[in-house]
Amino acid sequence: MAQTVQSILNSIFSQVQSKFKVTGKVESDKRASIQVDKSQIIEVADFLKSLGFDHVKSVTAIDYPDAQEFEVVYHISSYSNIDLAKTIVALRTRVKYDDPKLPSLYKIWESVWTGERETYEMYGIIFEGHPDLRRLFLPEDFEGVYPMRKSYKIKTEGLFVDKPS
């Protein structure tokens, strides 16, 4: 069975790679990673949905301060396709610090609802087209550096201190 899932992932990756300008790899029999430019993320996501990936398990970001950019990662899978149910594809794209905007994938997968909101709140990445992009945990009047950014300073006893590297 593992070989069957591996060959399914290899086939999916080959289809995506031949249709779009993407990079990535099949990492194991249950995991693959696809790196796409943000200008193509809607089209690639829609294509992956047509191949059977019907929901997003999580949305997160990675802060790369030296490059002045974030990598946004959508972990996608399937409830309805038994061959893909235990498979996770990491759909990755990058946005710059000075323009942290990305099209929302809500119209493709409604399951991004909470993940995009949380990523917006913790990193300040704006998901354009999300129907309810507002804070979940922080107060609406929160100001300052977003808590998951590496530039965030921890407040200890009234003082801001740098986190150890």
C-alpha positions in Angstrom: 0.0 0.0 0.0 2.8 2.4 0.9 4.2 2.1 -2.7 0.8 2.8 -4.1 0.5 6.0 -2.0 4.1 7.0 -3.0 3.3 6.5 -6.7 0.0 8.5 -6.3 2.0 11.4 -4.8 4.7 11.1 -7.5 2.0 11.3 -10.1 0.3 14.3 -8.5 3.6 16.1 -8.1 4.4 15.4 -11.8 1.0 16.7 -12.9 1.4 19.9 -10.9 5.0 20.4 -12.0 4.1 20.0 -15.7 1.1 22.4 -15.5 2.7 25.1 -13.3 6.1 26.6 -12.7 6.7 25.1 -9.2 9.4 23.4 -7.3 9.3 20.8 -4.5 9.5 17.1 -3.9 7.9 14.0 -2.7 9.5 13.6 0.7 8.0 10.2 1.7 5.1 7.9 1.0 2.8 10.3 2.8 4.3 13.8 2.5 5.1 16.1 -0.4 6.0 19.8 -0.6 5.2 22.2 -3.4 6.7 25.7 -3.6 4.7 28.1 -5.7 4.9 31.8 -6.5 2.1 33.7 -4.7 0.8 34.9 -8.1 -0.1 31.2 -8.9 -1.3 30.0 -5.6 -5.0 30.2 -6.4 -4.6 28.2 -9.6 -2.3 25.5 -8.0 -4.6 25.2 -5.0 -7.7 24.8 -7.3 -5.8 22.2 -9.4 -4.9 20.2 -6.2 -8.5 20.3 -5.1 -9.5 18.9 -8.5 -7.1 16.0 -7.8 -8.9 15.1 -4.6 -7.3 17.3 -1.9 -10.5 18.6 -0.3 -9.4 20.4 2.9 -6.7 22.3 4.6 -5.4 20.9 7.9 -3.4 23.9 9.0 -2.1 27.3 7.8 1.1 28.7 9.3 4.0 30.9 8.4 7.8 30.9 8.9 9.6 34.1 9.5 12.9 34.6 7.6 14.3 37.9 8.9 17.5 37.8 6.9 15.6 37.5 3.7 12.9 40.0 4.9 10.1 37.6 4.0 7.6 35.0 5.3 6.9 31.6 4.0 3.2 30.7 4.2 2.5 27.0 4.4 -0.9 25.3 3.8 -1.0 21.6 4.9 -3.6 20.0 2.6 -5.1 16.6 2.6 -8.4 14.7 1.9 -11.4 13.4 3.8 -13.1 11.9 0.8 -10.3 10.2 -1.2 -9.2 7.1 0.8 -5.8 7.1 -1.1 -5.0 10.6 0.0 -6.6 10.6 3.5 -3.2 9.9 5.2 -1.3 12.1 2.9 -0.2 15.7 3.5 1.0 18.1 0.9 2.6 21.3 2.1 1.7 24.1 -0.3 4.3 26.9 0.2 4.6 30.4 -1.0 6.6 33.5 0.1 5.6 37.1 0.8 7.9 40.0 1.5 8.0 42.0 4.7 7.1 45.2 2.9 4.1 43.7 1.2 2.8 40.8 3.3 -0.3 40.1 1.2 -1.5 36.9 -0.3 -4.7 35.8 -2.0 -7.0 33.9 0.5 -7.7 30.3 -0.4 -11.1 30.5 1.2 -13.0 30.2 -2.1 -11.2 26.9 -2.8 -11.1 25.5 0.8 -13.4 27.0 3.4 -11.3 25.1 6.0 -8.7 27.9 5.8 -11.1 30.1 7.7 -9.4 29.9 11.1 -5.8 29.2 9.9 -5.6 32.3 7.8 -7.1 34.4 10.6 -4.6 33.1 13.1 -1.7 33.6 10.7 -2.9 37.1 10.0 -3.1 37.8 13.7 0.3 36.3 14.7 2.4 37.3 11.7 0.5 40.2 10.1 0.1 38.5 6.8 -3.0 39.8 5.0 -5.1 37.2 3.1 -6.9 39.2 0.5 -10.4 38.0 -0.1 -10.8 36.3 3.3 -14.4 37.0 4.4 -13.7 37.7 8.0 -10.0 38.6 8.5 -10.0 39.9 12.1 -8.3 38.9 15.4 -9.1 35.7 17.3 -6.9 36.1 20.4 -5.3 39.5 20.6 -7.4 42.6 21.4 -8.6 44.6 18.4 -6.5 47.6 19.6 -3.3 45.5 19.8 -0.3 47.5 18.5 3.3 46.5 18.0 5.2 43.6 16.5 3.1 40.5 15.7 3.8 37.9 18.4 5.1 35.1 16.1 7.6 37.3 14.3 11.2 36.8 15.2 11.5 40.6 15.9 8.9 40.3 18.7 10.4 41.2 22.2 9.3 39.5 25.3 8.1 41.8 28.1 9.5 40.8 31.5 8.7 42.7 34.6 8.0 45.9 32.7 11.1 45.6 30.4 11.3 44.4 26.9 14.2 41.9 26.4 15.5 40.0 23.4 14.8 36.3 23.3 17.9 34.2 23.3 18.8 33.0 19.8 
